[in-house]
């Protein structure tokens, strides 16, 4: 994942190894896009998304779910929760870059 954004000079990736750190980074840096792993220990991606949506600083930032769950019900749950889109593991680089481009182009 860390190497994919390097294919585009206009992208910079900030990473967090814990949910709260990711929230703190989003609040401090106000990114144009957030990639969020759904399956994290302690606080899952849905809980993190809910925190981001409640905060006026981050509530409009598009969030893309990164998940190993590719079932239709999982994708529908993510959309209903407020994820802009989803990327399924293992990551297809071409599809990933397309989803990122779309999210950046049509930011809310």
FENDAGI-V514575 format. One record per backbone hydrogen bond with DSSP energy under -0.5 kcal/mol. NH is the residue of the N-H (numbers start at 0). CO is the residue of the C=O. Records with the same first field share a line. If there is no record, write none. Layout:
NH: CO ; CO
//
This chain:
3: 0
4: 0
5: 2
6: 3
7: 4
10: 7
13: 11
21: 17
22: 18
23: 19
24: 20
25: 21
26: 22
27: 23
28: 24
29: 25
33: 61
35: 33 ; 63
37: 65
39: 37
42: 40
44: 37
47: 43
48: 44
49: 45
50: 46
51: 47
52: 48
53: 49
54: 50
57: 54
58: 54
60: 57
61: 31
63: 33
64: 84
65: 35
66: 64 ; 86
69: 67
74: 70
75: 71
76: 72
77: 73
78: 74
79: 75
80: 76
81: 77 ; 78
82: 77
83: 62
84: 62
86: 64
88: 66
92: 90
95: 91
96: 92
97: 93
98: 94
99: 95
100: 96
101: 97
102: 98
103: 99
104: 100
105: 101
106: 103
//
